[in-house]
């Protein structure tokens, strides 16, 4: 085999490897962005879960007050 052919083949291999390296870097950057997005969404979800829990506690409190008031109204009407 001629040296120029061998050198040409090595250059082709080198170009393909450089292309693969660029693809890997691009995928790593995309992966990093997706991980950051997942973290942000997890944080938002936690905030919403906490707000929902607070709402449920407030709702239960209001319902218990209403039940108490209805009970008192029932006592008044019975007398």
Backbone atoms as SQL, in Angstrom:
CREATE TABLE atoms (id INTEGER PRIMARY KEY, chain TEXT, resi INTEGER, resn TEXT, atom TEXT, x REAL, y REAL, z REAL);
INSERT INTO atoms VALUES
  (1, 'A', 1, 'UNK', 'N', 0.844, -1.180, 0.000),
  (2, 'A', 1, 'UNK', 'CA', 0.000, 0.000, 0.000),
  (3, 'A', 1, 'UNK', 'C', 0.887, 1.240, 0.000),
  (4, 'A', 2, 'UNK', 'N', 0.418, 2.215, -0.686),
  (5, 'A', 2, 'UNK', 'CA', 1.159, 3.475, -0.813),
  (6, 'A', 2, 'UNK', 'C', 0.989, 4.292, 0.471),
  (7, 'A', 3, 'UNK', 'N', 2.041, 5.008, 0.846),
  (8, 'A', 3, 'UNK', 'CA', 2.000, 5.836, 2.068),
  (9, 'A', 3, 'UNK', 'C', 0.924, 6.911, 1.994),
  (10, 'A', 4, 'UNK', 'N', 0.674, 7.464, 0.837),
  (11, 'A', 4, 'UNK', 'CA', -0.350, 8.504, 0.703),
  (12, 'A', 4, 'UNK', 'C', -1.735, 7.938, 0.980),
  (13, 'A', 5, 'UNK', 'N', -1.968, 6.692, 0.568),
  (14, 'A', 5, 'UNK', 'CA', -3.259, 6.047, 0.832),
  (15, 'A', 5, 'UNK', 'C', -3.425, 5.831, 2.327),
  (16, 'A', 6, 'UNK', 'N', -2.379, 5.366, 2.967),
  (17, 'A', 6, 'UNK', 'CA', -2.426, 5.132, 4.415),
  (18, 'A', 6, 'UNK', 'C', -2.655, 6.449, 5.151),
  (19, 'A', 7, 'UNK', 'N', -1.947, 7.502, 4.762),
  (20, 'A', 7, 'UNK', 'CA', -2.115, 8.812, 5.387),
  (21, 'A', 7, 'UNK', 'C', -3.529, 9.322, 5.167),
  (22, 'A', 8, 'UNK', 'N', -4.060, 9.114, 3.980),
  (23, 'A', 8, 'UNK', 'CA', -5.427, 9.550, 3.671),
  (24, 'A', 8, 'UNK', 'C', -6.440, 8.796, 4.543),
  (25, 'A', 9, 'UNK', 'N', -6.227, 7.511, 4.724),
  (26, 'A', 9, 'UNK', 'CA', -7.128, 6.717, 5.554),
  (27, 'A', 9, 'UNK', 'C', -7.065, 7.182, 7.021),
  (28, 'A', 10, 'UNK', 'N', -5.858, 7.475, 7.508),
  (29, 'A', 10, 'UNK', 'CA', -5.723, 7.989, 8.872),
  (30, 'A', 10, 'UNK', 'C', -6.422, 9.343, 9.016),
  (31, 'A', 11, 'UNK', 'N', -6.336, 10.180, 8.003),
  (32, 'A', 11, 'UNK', 'CA', -7.017, 11.483, 8.048),
  (33, 'A', 11, 'UNK', 'C', -8.524, 11.297, 8.086),
  (34, 'A', 12, 'UNK', 'N', -9.038, 10.338, 7.316),
  (35, 'A', 12, 'UNK', 'CA', -10.475, 10.057, 7.340),
  (36, 'A', 12, 'UNK', 'C', -10.900, 9.560, 8.723),
  (37, 'A', 13, 'UNK', 'N', -10.102, 8.668, 9.292),
  (38, 'A', 13, 'UNK', 'CA', -10.399, 8.158, 10.630),
  (39, 'A', 13, 'UNK', 'C', -10.354, 9.300, 11.640),
  (40, 'A', 14, 'UNK', 'N', -9.349, 10.143, 11.530),
  (41, 'A', 14, 'UNK', 'CA', -9.217, 11.284, 12.442),
  (42, 'A', 14, 'UNK', 'C', -10.415, 12.212, 12.328),
  (43, 'A', 15, 'UNK', 'N', -10.876, 12.483, 11.103),
  (44, 'A', 15, 'UNK', 'CA', -12.044, 13.344, 10.891),
  (45, 'A', 15, 'UNK', 'C', -13.298, 12.729, 11.508),
  (46, 'A', 16, 'UNK', 'N', -13.451, 11.418, 11.332),
  (47, 'A', 16, 'UNK', 'CA', -14.622, 10.748, 11.910),
  (48, 'A', 16, 'UNK', 'C', -14.577, 10.782, 13.440),
  (49, 'A', 17, 'UNK', 'N', -13.384, 10.581, 14.001),
  (50, 'A', 17, 'UNK', 'CA', -13.246, 10.622, 15.456),
  (51, 'A', 17, 'UNK', 'C', -13.540, 12.025, 15.975),
  (52, 'A', 18, 'UNK', 'N', -13.055, 13.049, 15.286),
  (53, 'A', 18, 'UNK', 'CA', -13.346, 14.434, 15.689),
  (54, 'A', 18, 'UNK', 'C', -14.847, 14.707, 15.623),
  (55, 'A', 19, 'UNK', 'N', -15.496, 14.174, 14.589),
  (56, 'A', 19, 'UNK', 'CA', -16.952, 14.319, 14.500),
  (57, 'A', 19, 'UNK', 'C', -17.651, 13.649, 15.664),
  (58, 'A', 20, 'UNK', 'N', -17.197, 12.446, 16.020),
  (59, 'A', 20, 'UNK', 'CA', -17.786, 11.729, 17.155),
  (60, 'A', 20, 'UNK', 'C', -17.566, 12.484, 18.461),
  (61, 'A', 21, 'UNK', 'N', -16.392, 13.073, 18.610),
  (62, 'A', 21, 'UNK', 'CA', -16.105, 13.857, 19.814),
  (63, 'A', 21, 'UNK', 'C', -17.057, 15.046, 19.905),
  (64, 'A', 22, 'UNK', 'N', -17.306, 15.698, 18.776),
  (65, 'A', 22, 'UNK', 'CA', -18.232, 16.833, 18.768),
  (66, 'A', 22, 'UNK', 'C', -19.649, 16.385, 19.124),
  (67, 'A', 23, 'UNK', 'N', -20.052, 15.236, 18.595),
  (68, 'A', 23, 'UNK', 'CA', -21.384, 14.706, 18.918),
  (69, 'A', 23, 'UNK', 'C', -21.470, 14.398, 20.413),
  (70, 'A', 24, 'UNK', 'N', -20.413, 13.799, 20.959),
  (71, 'A', 24, 'UNK', 'CA', -20.399, 13.481, 22.400),
  (72, 'A', 24, 'UNK', 'C', -20.488, 14.752, 23.241),
  (73, 'A', 25, 'UNK', 'N', -19.741, 15.784, 22.849),
  (74, 'A', 25, 'UNK', 'CA', -19.794, 17.051, 23.586),
  (75, 'A', 25, 'UNK', 'C', -21.188, 17.662, 23.509),
  (76, 'A', 26, 'UNK', 'N', -21.770, 17.592, 22.321),
  (77, 'A', 26, 'UNK', 'CA', -23.118, 18.141, 22.141),
  (78, 'A', 26, 'UNK', 'C', -24.132, 17.382, 23.002),
  (79, 'A', 27, 'UNK', 'N', -24.023, 16.069, 23.027),
  (80, 'A', 27, 'UNK', 'CA', -24.933, 15.252, 23.828),
  (81, 'A', 27, 'UNK', 'C', -24.729, 15.500, 25.316),
  (82, 'A', 28, 'UNK', 'N', -23.484, 15.692, 25.713),
  (83, 'A', 28, 'UNK', 'CA', -23.202, 15.972, 27.120),
  (84, 'A', 28, 'UNK', 'C', -23.803, 17.311, 27.529),
  (85, 'A', 29, 'UNK', 'N', -23.717, 18.301, 26.644),
  (86, 'A', 29, 'UNK', 'CA', -24.307, 19.613, 26.947),
  (87, 'A', 29, 'UNK', 'C', -25.825, 19.503, 27.031),
  (88, 'A', 30, 'UNK', 'N', -26.417, 18.772, 26.094),
  (89, 'A', 30, 'UNK', 'CA', -27.873, 18.593, 26.108),
  (90, 'A', 30, 'UNK', 'C', -28.297, 17.847, 27.368),
  (91, 'A', 31, 'UNK', 'N', -27.530, 16.842, 27.756),
  (92, 'A', 31, 'UNK', 'CA', -27.820, 16.073, 28.964),
  (93, 'A', 31, 'UNK', 'C', -27.766, 16.961, 30.197),
  (94, 'A', 32, 'UNK', 'N', -26.778, 17.812, 30.248),
  (95, 'A', 32, 'UNK', 'CA', -26.631, 18.736, 31.373),
  (96, 'A', 32, 'UNK', 'C', -27.826, 19.684, 31.459),
  (97, 'A', 33, 'UNK', 'N', -28.247, 20.206, 30.312),
  (98, 'A', 33, 'UNK', 'CA', -29.414, 21.100, 30.283),
  (99, 'A', 33, 'UNK', 'C', -30.661, 20.369, 30.762),
  (100, 'A', 34, 'UNK', 'N', -30.825, 19.125, 30.329),
  (101, 'A', 34, 'UNK', 'CA', -32.000, 18.357, 30.742),
  (102, 'A', 34, 'UNK', 'C', -31.980, 18.065, 32.240),
  (103, 'A', 35, 'UNK', 'N', -30.797, 17.788, 32.785),
  (104, 'A', 35, 'UNK', 'CA', -30.700, 17.556, 34.234),
  (105, 'A', 35, 'UNK', 'C', -31.075, 18.816, 35.003),
  (106, 'A', 36, 'UNK', 'N', -30.633, 19.980, 34.518),
  (107, 'A', 36, 'UNK', 'CA', -30.988, 21.241, 35.172),
  (108, 'A', 36, 'UNK', 'C', -32.494, 21.467, 35.095),
  (109, 'A', 37, 'UNK', 'N', -33.085, 21.151, 33.943),
  (110, 'A', 37, 'UNK', 'CA', -34.533, 21.316, 33.785),
  (111, 'A', 37, 'UNK', 'C', -35.284, 20.388, 34.738),
  (112, 'A', 38, 'UNK', 'N', -34.813, 19.164, 34.877),
  (113, 'A', 38, 'UNK', 'CA', -35.438, 18.211, 35.803),
  (114, 'A', 38, 'UNK', 'C', -35.367, 18.746, 37.224),
  (115, 'A', 39, 'UNK', 'N', -34.214, 19.285, 37.603),
  (116, 'A', 39, 'UNK', 'CA', -34.070, 19.846, 38.958),
  (117, 'A', 39, 'UNK', 'C', -35.029, 21.000, 39.181),
  (118, 'A', 40, 'UNK', 'N', -35.150, 21.900, 38.184),
  (119, 'A', 40, 'UNK', 'CA', -36.084, 23.031, 38.306),
  (120, 'A', 40, 'UNK', 'C', -37.517, 22.537, 38.438),
  (121, 'A', 41, 'UNK', 'N', -37.878, 21.556, 37.609),
  (122, 'A', 41, 'UNK', 'CA', -39.244, 21.029, 37.661),
  (123, 'A', 41, 'UNK', 'C', -39.518, 20.321, 38.992),
  (124, 'A', 42, 'UNK', 'N', -38.519, 19.616, 39.505),
  (125, 'A', 42, 'UNK', 'CA', -38.675, 18.976, 40.828),
  (126, 'A', 42, 'UNK', 'C', -38.917, 20.023, 41.909),
  (127, 'A', 43, 'UNK', 'N', -38.160, 21.119, 41.849),
  (128, 'A', 43, 'UNK', 'CA', -38.342, 22.186, 42.832),
  (129, 'A', 43, 'UNK', 'C', -39.736, 22.801, 42.713),
  (130, 'A', 44, 'UNK', 'N', -40.175, 23.052, 41.479),
  (131, 'A', 44, 'UNK', 'CA', -41.517, 23.610, 41.275),
  (132, 'A', 44, 'UNK', 'C', -42.583, 22.651, 41.791),
  (133, 'A', 45, 'UNK', 'N', -42.383, 21.366, 41.545),
  (134, 'A', 45, 'UNK', 'CA', -43.341, 20.361, 42.008),
  (135, 'A', 45, 'UNK', 'C', -43.419, 20.349, 43.531),
  (136, 'A', 46, 'UNK', 'N', -42.281, 20.445, 44.193),
  (137, 'A', 46, 'UNK', 'CA', -42.271, 20.454, 45.653),
  (138, 'A', 46, 'UNK', 'C', -43.018, 21.669, 46.200),
  (139, 'A', 47, 'UNK', 'N', -42.823, 22.819, 45.562),
  (140, 'A', 47, 'UNK', 'CA', -43.532, 24.029, 45.992),
  (141, 'A', 47, 'UNK', 'C', -45.036, 23.828, 45.840),
  (142, 'A', 48, 'UNK', 'N', -45.446, 23.233, 44.727),
  (143, 'A', 48, 'UNK', 'CA', -46.874, 23.018, 44.489),
  (144, 'A', 48, 'UNK', 'C', -47.441, 21.981, 45.450),
  (145, 'A', 49, 'UNK', 'N', -46.681, 20.966, 45.758),
  (146, 'A', 49, 'UNK', 'CA', -47.144, 19.954, 46.715),
  (147, 'A', 49, 'UNK', 'C', -47.321, 20.585, 48.092),
  (148, 'A', 50, 'UNK', 'N', -46.366, 21.415, 48.495),
  (149, 'A', 50, 'UNK', 'CA', -46.479, 22.096, 49.786),
  (150, 'A', 50, 'UNK', 'C', -47.698, 23.012, 49.817),
  (151, 'A', 51, 'UNK', 'N', -47.928, 23.745, 48.723),
  (152, 'A', 51, 'UNK', 'CA', -49.090, 24.632, 48.659),
  (153, 'A', 51, 'UNK', 'C', -50.381, 23.819, 48.727),
  (154, 'A', 52, 'UNK', 'N', -50.401, 22.678, 48.058),
  (155, 'A', 52, 'UNK', 'CA', -51.585, 21.820, 48.088),
  (156, 'A', 52, 'UNK', 'C', -51.828, 21.278, 49.496),
  (157, 'A', 53, 'UNK', 'N', -50.764, 20.913, 50.187),
  (158, 'A', 53, 'UNK', 'CA', -50.908, 20.420, 51.570),
  (159, 'A', 53, 'UNK', 'C', -51.443, 21.515, 52.489),
  (160, 'A', 54, 'UNK', 'N', -50.939, 22.728, 52.319),
  (161, 'A', 54, 'UNK', 'CA', -51.429, 23.858, 53.117),
  (162, 'A', 54, 'UNK', 'C', -52.907, 24.095, 52.825),
  (163, 'A', 55, 'UNK', 'N', -53.265, 24.062, 51.541),
  (164, 'A', 55, 'UNK', 'CA', -54.668, 24.261, 51.160),
  (165, 'A', 55, 'UNK', 'C', -55.551, 23.183, 51.794),
  (166, 'A', 56, 'UNK', 'N', -55.099, 21.929, 51.758),
  (167, 'A', 56, 'UNK', 'CA', -55.896, 20.836, 52.320),
  (168, 'A', 56, 'UNK', 'C', -56.091, 21.026, 53.827),
  (169, 'A', 57, 'UNK', 'N', -55.040, 21.467, 54.523),
  (170, 'A', 57, 'UNK', 'CA', -55.161, 21.717, 55.967),
  (171, 'A', 57, 'UNK', 'C', -56.131, 22.858, 56.244),
  (172, 'A', 58, 'UNK', 'N', -56.037, 23.918, 55.437),
  (173, 'A', 58, 'UNK', 'CA', -56.960, 25.047, 55.623),
  (174, 'A', 58, 'UNK', 'C', -58.392, 24.622, 55.346),
  (175, 'A', 59, 'UNK', 'N', -58.579, 23.825, 54.299),
  (176, 'A', 59, 'UNK', 'CA', -59.925, 23.342, 53.954),
  (177, 'A', 59, 'UNK', 'C', -60.482, 22.499, 55.087),
  (178, 'A', 60, 'UNK', 'N', -59.661, 21.591, 55.620),
  (179, 'A', 60, 'UNK', 'CA', -60.122, 20.754, 56.729),
  (180, 'A', 60, 'UNK', 'C', -60.473, 21.593, 57.952),
  (181, 'A', 61, 'UNK', 'N', -59.673, 22.640, 58.211),
  (182, 'A', 61, 'UNK', 'CA', -59.937, 23.529, 59.337),
  (183, 'A', 61, 'UNK', 'C', -61.272, 24.244, 59.152),
  (184, 'A', 62, 'UNK', 'N', -61.489, 24.774, 57.952),
  (185, 'A', 62, 'UNK', 'CA', -62.738, 25.490, 57.665),
  (186, 'A', 62, 'UNK', 'C', -63.925, 24.536, 57.787),
  (187, 'A', 63, 'UNK', 'N', -63.784, 23.328, 57.249),
  (188, 'A', 63, 'UNK', 'CA', -64.882, 22.356, 57.339),
  (189, 'A', 63, 'UNK', 'C', -65.189, 21.999, 58.788),
  (190, 'A', 64, 'UNK', 'N', -64.153, 21.879, 59.616),
  (191, 'A', 64, 'UNK', 'CA', -64.406, 21.557, 61.028),
  (192, 'A', 64, 'UNK', 'C', -65.106, 22.727, 61.721),
  (193, 'A', 65, 'UNK', 'N', -64.737, 23.960, 61.378),
  (194, 'A', 65, 'UNK', 'CA', -65.413, 25.130, 61.953),
  (195, 'A', 65, 'UNK', 'C', -66.878, 25.167, 61.526),
  (196, 'A', 66, 'UNK', 'N', -67.119, 24.876, 60.252),
  (197, 'A', 66, 'UNK', 'CA', -68.497, 24.865, 59.744),
  (198, 'A', 66, 'UNK', 'C', -69.305, 23.792, 60.464),
  (199, 'A', 67, 'UNK', 'N', -68.716, 22.612, 60.614),
  (200, 'A', 67, 'UNK', 'CA', -69.421, 21.542, 61.337),
  (201, 'A', 67, 'UNK', 'C', -69.732, 21.964, 62.769),
  (202, 'A', 68, 'UNK', 'N', -68.768, 22.641, 63.408),
  (203, 'A', 68, 'UNK', 'CA', -68.992, 23.117, 64.778),
  (204, 'A', 68, 'UNK', 'C', -70.116, 24.133, 64.829),
  (205, 'A', 69, 'UNK', 'N', -70.114, 25.070, 63.877),
  (206, 'A', 69, 'UNK', 'CA', -71.178, 26.079, 63.841),
  (207, 'A', 69, 'UNK', 'C', -72.531, 25.453, 63.549),
  (208, 'A', 70, 'UNK', 'N', -72.566, 24.486, 62.640),
  (209, 'A', 70, 'UNK', 'CA', -73.825, 23.799, 62.345),
  (210, 'A', 70, 'UNK', 'C', -74.329, 23.044, 63.572),
  (211, 'A', 71, 'UNK', 'N', -73.393, 22.470, 64.314),
  (212, 'A', 71, 'UNK', 'CA', -73.779, 21.784, 65.551),
  (213, 'A', 71, 'UNK', 'C', -74.380, 22.745, 66.545),
  (214, 'A', 72, 'UNK', 'N', -73.791, 23.929, 66.696),
  (215, 'A', 72, 'UNK', 'CA', -74.328, 24.932, 67.602),
  (216, 'A', 72, 'UNK', 'C', -75.692, 25.417, 67.138),
  (217, 'A', 73, 'UNK', 'N', -75.846, 25.599, 65.821),
  (218, 'A', 73, 'UNK', 'CA', -77.143, 26.020, 65.275),
  (219, 'A', 73, 'UNK', 'C', -78.186, 24.944, 65.557),
  (220, 'A', 74, 'UNK', 'N', -77.782, 23.689, 65.444),
  (221, 'A', 74, 'UNK', 'CA', -78.708, 22.584, 65.739),
  (222, 'A', 74, 'UNK', 'C', -79.131, 22.605, 67.191),
  (223, 'A', 75, 'UNK', 'N', -78.214, 22.928, 68.072),
  (224, 'A', 75, 'UNK', 'CA', -78.559, 23.006, 69.503),
  (225, 'A', 75, 'UNK', 'C', -79.535, 24.149, 69.760),
  (226, 'A', 76, 'UNK', 'N', -79.330, 25.256, 69.076),
  (227, 'A', 76, 'UNK', 'CA', -80.214, 26.429, 69.287),
  (228, 'A', 76, 'UNK', 'C', -81.613, 26.120, 68.799),
  (229, 'A', 77, 'UNK', 'N', -81.709, 25.478, 67.638),
  (230, 'A', 77, 'UNK', 'CA', -83.032, 25.209, 67.084),
  (231, 'A', 77, 'UNK', 'C', -83.771, 24.119, 67.855),
  (232, 'A', 78, 'UNK', 'N', -83.046, 23.282, 68.573),
  (233, 'A', 78, 'UNK', 'CA', -83.677, 22.219, 69.342),
  (234, 'A', 78, 'UNK', 'C', -84.278, 22.739, 70.632),
  (235, 'A', 79, 'UNK', 'N', -83.807, 23.874, 71.098),
  (236, 'A', 79, 'UNK', 'CA', -84.314, 24.367, 72.379),
  (237, 'A', 79, 'UNK', 'C', -85.489, 25.251, 72.253);
